[in-house]
Amino acid sequence: MSKLSPSLKGLINAPFARPGPTPAPRNIEAVYTKIADEARERKYGEKPWLALSAAATFTLNSPSSLESLLRLASTRLSPSSFPSSSSKNDALLESAEFIREIGLKCISFNGIPRTINSLNTFRAHLSSSSHPASLSASLSTTPTRQTTPQNISAVHARGRQLWESVYTPLDAKLEAKLAEAHPDLPVHILGSHYGPLLSDPEERNGLGTVGRTLTSVVAIACLRAQTGVGPQVLSHVFGLRKAVEQGAHTEEFKQKGEEAEGMERLASDEGCEWILKSVDAISEAMAQEGSGFAMPMGRKRESKL
């Protein structure tokens, strides 16, 4: 394979193109801690603050910040936050799996590259000396989202159910509108995202489960952090509210009634404002390191070869 010229390599890695990930801001753990404290004070539950913080961090392309987030989660989330946890190490493992699962779902809102880079860096961190050797060895390695001739109909049905849950009573109208833009647009969205990715397979094999209501929280956080997609933020705010109206939260948190009640508070106007403001706080911290989908206002791109 021919080599690239120094000038081409230089252009690919030009500073204005921001080719690398966003470094963890010095104050990022304090930002996460404030969000976790507010969630506890407002009785929103423990998982929502971790879900929105992880989703915003994946979106803003700061893999090293996930280290701070996991460290905080390991001190704030009790083993009871995860039904199968019986010890602090179990809670740490399930927090890590929960963050990994959120990163995977972020693909539907942010695209594949940021999730690849962030999950690779996060996996390397879990294998570092700062964690027990058993942690990385205990991470699930069994996939759960393969489609086969035997399960494809069930996957499609699962995606259709989620789509209708989020967008009812406008789900059919929205699907038709997407098809006008491109006939394969709704086919891809439902067949590649809502079915195989955003809806949860029943068998998890040790992988994290985000669930219906928290998937809406992830969607809101991703879309708010990337900016420029207000209509989609609005849709998923309604999607969170509909999930609670439909009772999805009671099934999700059936072993923890207080968590279900927290989701009801989170779906209120006040709760949704808190989600948006919490994501804004993370975005503001990351902006100090030059993160974001768009260039900061007034910043000029200049290519120097």
Secondary structure, DSSP 4 states (H G I P E B T S, - for coil): -PPPPHHHHHHHT-GGG--SPPPPPTTHHHHHHHHHHHHHHTT--SHHHHHHHHHHHHHTT-HHHHHHHHHHHHHHS-GGGSTT--SHHHHHHHHHHHHHHHHHHTHHHH-HHHHHHHHHHHHHHHTSTTS-HHHHHHS---------TTTHHHHHHHHHHHHHHHHTTSHHHHHHHHHHH-TTHHHHIIIIIIIIIISPPS--TT-----HHHHHHHHHHHHHHH-S-HHHHHHHHHHHHHHHHTTHHHHHTTT-HHHHHHHHHHTSHHHHHHHHHHHHHHHHHHHTTT-SSSPPTT-------
